[in-house]
Amino acid sequence: MSWKDEYAKKLCSMKEAVTHIRSGDRVVVTHAVGEPSALLDAMVENAEQYENVEIIHMIAMGGAKYCQPGMEKHFRHNSLFLGGSTRKAIEEGRGDFTPVYFSEVPDLLRTKLHPNVVLMHLSSPDEHGFCSLGVSVDYTKPAAEVADIRIAQINKHMPRTMGDSFIHVSRLDYIVEHDTPLIELPPPEISEVERAIGKNCASLVQDGDTLQLGIGAIPDAVLLSLKDKHDLGIHSEMVSDGVVELVEAGVITNKRKTLFPGKSVITFLMGTRRLYDYAHDNPAVQMMPVDFVNNPAVIAQNDNLVSINSCVQVDLFGQVVSTSVGLRQISGVGGQVDFVRGANLSKNGRTIMAMPSTAQGGKVSKIVPLIDTGAAVTTSRYDVNYVVTEHGVAQLKFRTLRERARELINIAHPDFRASLIQEFEKRFRSGF
């Protein structure tokens, strides 16, 4: 049977496809902008046919209707990274959160949380019958390799990305054709504070470095401040539109990378159509599963790896909180620790934690004597290298506790330095 005959045989309606989900099943969903929104809508519309279906994914960019009040009899979300549409369900006890490094999610799905069903969002097949996972390879490809049932939404708008991002039609069980524009994340507004943070981070980046960047105003501000650099590379769990601008400006060339020279190595994309079009059929973009991209031993093979991540709070010892505010879980660890460890092992690698010096409109300092009660330390004081605010750069690695505290107080907001100095003198029994 040719792949085209097989494709035709597996083709079905959206409504029929979701009937193959059974009560008690564990369903893994492609995350972020790769989310198969039409399949999820059809699944929710069929909710009365299910009981106790476990929904597993990282950040949800759609409405996450299965998390809404009244759905708890039918669905229970097990989040690996909370977002705006899923946070309340976990706070109210209608869902769960599993702490896990992004690099470990494939192993989690292979060994502990076996997927009965995976809902995928794929490109149209090529002439050989291979579909691309497009913007989201990460844990989706590993999940598809072990799932009992693979349900695919085929969408002509999904870019055909290169690398280890393909699955053959013969590996799919049910196919639904539904062409709809992908979810887009528009570039954020960048404040003057964020611009200052970006400039301070950029001061630590050298020509020829390989970068890992997150998403949001601070990473975008960093990218804006790198236009005078040369031959930068990318090895990052994700990238957004700002990377395209630097590629087009000749700043990002990947020429001096020691691992996959000439290629940006990425596990998922999140941005606008400009980014998706750039990645389509582009051999310079190497999309790989997350247990490769985020493996610290792989990351470390990139010399001069600079990891830039944001955080919520840093105490005077250098402990970093990134995923919670007190007991309230607000996100997940993602790849922060994966890349911190990989960068620390990289030859001439550097790790940067970047954040505004204050929160709540300037009422609260983000550099604190002690982290909030109940907050979880994300990155330990043993792993932190640089901390950056709009007021400067603190270098913590191989510094004493006293030296660390001085460095951090010097980049705290001026309104809070006096109280932090008072705590310093009390704690260390010496003048600042």
C-alpha positions in Angstrom: 0.0 0.0 0.0 1.4 3.4 -0.9 1.6 6.1 1.8 -1.1 8.1 -0.1 -3.5 5.1 0.1 -2.6 4.7 3.8 -3.3 8.4 4.4 -6.7 8.2 2.7 -7.6 5.1 4.8 -6.7 6.9 8.1 -8.5 10.2 7.2 -11.5 10.9 9.3 -13.6 13.7 10.7 -12.6 15.7 13.8 -15.6 14.3 15.6 -14.7 10.7 14.8 -11.1 11.1 15.7 -11.7 12.1 19.3 -14.0 9.1 19.9 -10.9 7.0 20.0 -10.1 8.7 23.4 -11.5 6.5 26.2 -12.4 7.2 29.8 -9.3 6.8 32.0 -6.9 7.5 29.1 -3.8 9.7 29.5 -3.7 12.2 26.6 -0.4 14.0 25.8 -0.9 17.3 23.8 1.6 19.2 21.7 2.4 22.3 23.6 2.7 26.1 23.0 1.9 27.4 19.6 2.0 23.8 18.2 -1.2 23.0 20.1 -3.8 21.2 17.9 -6.6 23.6 18.9 -9.3 22.1 16.7 -8.7 18.6 18.1 -8.8 19.9 21.6 -12.1 21.8 20.9 -13.6 18.6 19.5 -12.5 16.6 22.5 -14.1 19.1 24.9 -17.3 19.0 22.8 -17.3 15.2 23.4 -16.7 15.6 27.1 -19.9 13.8 28.2 -18.4 10.6 26.7 -15.4 10.7 29.0 -14.6 10.3 32.7 -11.2 10.9 34.3 -9.2 11.6 31.2 -5.8 13.0 32.2 -4.5 15.8 29.9 -0.7 16.3 30.0 1.3 19.1 28.4 3.5 22.0 29.1 2.3 25.6 28.4 -1.1 25.9 26.8 -1.5 28.8 24.4 -5.2 28.2 23.7 -8.2 28.4 25.9 -7.6 25.1 27.8 -11.4 24.6 28.0 -10.8 21.2 29.7 -9.5 23.1 32.7 -12.7 25.2 33.2 -14.9 24.6 36.2 -17.4 21.9 35.6 -15.0 19.8 33.5 -13.4 18.0 36.5 -15.6 14.9 36.1 -14.3 14.5 32.5 -10.8 15.9 32.5 -8.0 16.4 34.9 -5.0 18.5 33.7 -1.5 17.4 34.8 0.6 20.4 34.0 4.3 20.3 33.4 4.5 24.1 33.1 1.6 26.4 34.1 0.3 29.2 32.0 -2.4 31.8 32.2 -5.2 29.4 31.0 -4.2 26.5 33.3 -3.0 28.2 36.5 -6.4 28.6 38.2 -7.3 25.0 37.8 -4.2 23.9 39.7 -4.7 26.7 42.4 -8.3 25.5 42.9 -7.4 21.8 43.1 -9.0 20.8 39.8 -5.6 19.9 38.3 -2.1 18.9 39.2 1.4 20.1 38.7 4.4 17.8 38.1 7.8 19.4 38.7 10.2 18.2 36.0 13.1 19.5 34.0 12.1 20.0 30.4 15.0 17.7 29.3 13.4 14.9 31.3 9.9 15.1 30.0 10.5 12.5 27.2 11.9 10.1 29.8 8.9 10.8 32.1 6.5 9.8 29.2 8.5 6.7 28.4 8.8 5.4 31.9 6.1 6.7 34.3 3.3 8.6 32.4 2.8 6.4 29.4 0.5 8.2 26.9 -2.5 6.2 25.7 -3.2 9.0 23.1 -1.1 11.8 21.7 -2.8 14.7 19.9 -0.4 16.1 17.3 -0.3 19.1 15.0 1.6 18.4 11.8 2.5 19.8 8.4 1.2 18.3 5.2 3.1 15.2 4.1 6.0 15.6 1.6 6.4 13.4 -1.5 7.7 10.6 0.6 4.9 10.6 3.2 6.7 12.4 6.0 5.0 15.0 8.0 6.9 17.6 10.1 6.1 18.4 13.7 6.9 22.0 12.6 7.0 24.5 15.5 7.0 22.0 18.4 9.3 18.9 18.3 10.3 19.0 22.0 8.5 16.1 23.9 5.9 15.6 21.1 8.1 13.4 18.9 9.2 11.2 21.9 5.6 10.9 23.0 4.5 9.9 19.5 7.1 7.2 19.5 5.6 5.4 22.6 1.9 6.3 22.5 -0.8 3.7 21.9 -2.8 5.9 19.6 -1.5 8.9 17.5 -4.2 11.4 16.3 -2.8 14.0 14.0 -4.3 17.4 12.9 -2.7 18.1 9.4 -2.5 21.8 8.7 -1.1 23.3 5.5 -0.1 26.4 7.6 2.3 24.3 9.8 5.9 25.0 8.6 8.0 22.0 7.5 10.9 22.3 9.8 14.1 20.4 9.3 16.2 18.2 11.7 14.8 15.3 13.7 11.2 16.6 13.3 9.5 14.1 11.0 6.9 11.3 11.4 5.7 9.1 8.6 2.1 8.7 7.7 2.4 5.0 8.4 3.0 5.9 12.1 -0.2 7.8 12.5 -3.5 6.1 13.5 -6.1 8.8 12.7 -5.7 11.8 10.5 -7.8 15.0 10.5 -7.3 17.7 7.9 -8.0 21.2 9.4 -6.2 24.2 7.9 -6.1 27.2 10.3 -3.5 29.8 11.0 -1.2 28.8 13.9 -1.4 30.6 17.2 0.9 33.6 17.2 2.6 35.4 20.0 3.1 39.1 19.1 6.4 40.7 20.2 6.0 42.3 23.7 6.3 46.0 24.4 9.7 46.7 25.8 10.0 49.2 28.6 13.0 51.5 29.4 13.8 49.2 32.4 13.8 46.2 30.1 16.0 48.0 27.6 18.5 48.7 30.4 18.5 45.1 31.4 19.0 44.0 27.8 22.1 46.3 27.5 23.6 45.0 30.7 23.1 41.4 29.5 24.5 42.2 26.1 27.7 43.5 27.8 28.4 39.9 28.9 28.0 38.6 25.3 31.1 38.3 23.1 31.5 37.8 19.3 31.2 34.2 18.4 29.1 33.2 21.5 26.3 30.7 21.3 23.1 31.9 22.9 20.2 30.4 24.8 17.3 32.8 25.2 13.8 32.5 26.7 10.7 34.5 25.7 9.4 37.8 26.7 10.4 41.4 26.9 13.8 40.9 28.5 15.1 38.3 26.0 13.8 40.6 23.2 15.5 43.5 24.8 18.8 41.5 24.9 18.4 40.8 21.2 17.9 44.4 20.4 21.2 45.2 22.2 23.3 42.6 20.2 23.3 44.3 16.8 26.9 45.3 17.1 28.0 41.7 17.7 29.4 39.3 15.1 28.9 35.6 14.3 26.6 34.7 17.2 25.0 31.2 17.3 21.8 29.7 18.7 21.4 26.5 20.8 18.2 27.2 22.6 15.1 25.4 23.7 13.1 28.1 21.9 13.4 31.3 19.9 11.0 34.1 18.9 10.9 36.7 16.2 13.9 38.7 17.4 16.2 36.0 16.3 15.0 36.4 12.7 15.9 40.1 12.8 19.5 39.3 13.9 19.8 36.6 11.2 18.7 39.0 8.5 21.2 41.6 9.9 24.0 39.1 9.7 24.6 39.0 13.5 23.5 35.4 13.9 25.5 33.2 11.5 26.3 30.1 13.7 29.7 30.1 11.9 31.7 29.8 15.1 29.6 27.1 16.8 31.4 24.0 18.0 28.3 21.8 17.8 26.2 21.9 14.6 28.1 24.8 13.1 26.0 26.8 10.6 22.7 25.7 12.3 20.5 27.1 15.0 19.5 24.1 17.2 16.0 24.6 18.7 13.3 22.4 20.2 10.3 24.6 19.8 9.3 28.0 18.2 7.0 30.6 19.6 6.3 33.9 17.8 4.5 35.3 14.7 4.1 34.1 11.2 7.4 35.8 10.4 9.3 33.3 12.5 7.3 30.3 11.2 8.0 31.3 7.6 11.7 31.8 8.4 11.8 28.2 9.8 9.9 26.6 6.9 12.1 24.4 4.8 15.2 26.1 6.2 18.2 23.8 6.6 19.8 26.4 8.9 17.2 25.7 11.5 17.7 22.3 13.2 14.6 21.2 15.2 15.4 18.4 17.7 13.7 16.7 20.6 14.1 18.3 24.0 16.0 15.4 25.5 18.8 16.3 23.0 18.6 20.1 22.9 18.3 20.6 26.6 20.6 17.8 27.7 23.3 19.6 29.8 26.0 17.2 28.4 24.9 18.2 24.8 24.7 21.9 25.7 28.2 21.9 27.1 29.6 20.8 23.7 28.9 24.4 22.6 31.9 26.4 23.6 31.1 30.0 24.8 27.5 29.1 25.6 25.6 32.0 27.2 22.4 31.1 28.9 20.0 34.0 29.6 16.9 33.4 31.8 14.5 35.5 33.8 13.5 35.0 37.4 11.1 36.2 40.1 13.3 36.7 43.1 16.9 36.4 44.2 18.0 36.3 47.9 21.3 37.7 49.3 22.9 34.2 49.1 22.2 34.0 45.3 19.3 31.6 45.4 17.0 32.1 42.4 13.2 31.7 42.5 11.6 31.5 39.0 8.5 29.3 39.2 6.5 30.4 42.3 5.4 33.4 44.3 5.4 32.0 47.9 3.3 28.9 47.8 1.6 29.9 44.6 2.9 28.0 41.5 3.0 30.4 38.5 5.0 28.5 35.9 7.5 25.6 35.7 11.2 25.1 35.5 11.3 24.6 31.8 14.8 24.6 30.6 16.4 27.1 33.0 18.3 24.6 35.1 19.2 22.4 32.0 20.9 25.4 30.4 22.4 26.8 33.6 24.1 23.4 34.1 25.1 23.1 30.5 26.5 26.6 30.3 28.5 26.0 33.5 30.1 23.0 31.9 30.7 24.8 28.6 34.2 26.1 27.8 34.0 29.9 28.6 30.3 29.5 29.2 28.3 32.0 31.2 24.9 32.0 32.9 22.8 35.1 33.4 19.7 35.6 35.5 17.9 38.7 34.4 15.1 40.6 36.1 13.7 44.1 36.9 14.9 45.2 40.4 11.3 45.7 41.6 7.8 44.3 41.2 4.3 45.6 41.8 5.0 49.0 40.3 8.1 49.5 42.4 6.6 48.6 45.7 8.5 45.4 46.2 12.2 44.6 45.8 13.1 41.4 43.8 16.4 41.2 45.6 15.5 40.1 49.1 17.2 39.1 52.4 15.2 35.8 52.3 13.0 34.2 49.7 9.3 34.2 50.4 7.9 31.6 52.7 6.9 28.5 50.6 8.7 29.6 47.5 10.7 26.9 45.7 14.4 27.5 44.8 14.7 27.0 41.0 18.4 27.5 40.5 20.7 27.0 43.5 23.3 29.4 44.7 26.0 26.9 43.6 24.9 27.2 40.0 24.3 31.0 39.6 26.9 33.1 37.8 25.6 36.5 36.9 22.5 38.3 38.1 21.4 41.4 36.0 19.0 44.2 36.7 18.5 47.6 35.1 21.0 48.9 37.7 23.9 46.7 36.7 25.6 43.2 36.8 26.4 41.1 39.9 28.9 38.4 39.5 28.4 35.7 42.1 30.3 32.6 41.0 33.2 31.7 43.3 32.3 34.6 45.6 31.9 34.4 49.4 28.4 34.9 50.8 29.5 38.4 52.0 30.8 39.2 48.5 27.6 37.9 46.9 25.4 40.0 49.1 27.4 43.1 48.3 27.2 42.5 44.6 23.4 42.0 44.7 22.7 45.0 46.9 24.7 47.2 44.4 22.2 46.2 41.6 19.1 46.4 43.8 16.8 49.4 43.3 18.1 52.4 45.3 14.8 52.6 47.3 15.6 49.3 48.9 19.3 49.4 49.3 19.3 50.9 52.8 17.1 48.1 54.2 19.2 45.5 52.4 22.4 47.0 53.8 20.9 46.9 57.3 20.2 43.2 56.8 23.7 42.7 55.5 25.3 44.3 58.6 23.1 42.3 60.9 23.8 39.0 59.1 27.5 39.4 58.5 28.3 41.5 61.6 30.3 44.0 59.6 29.9 47.3 57.8 28.7 47.2 54.2 
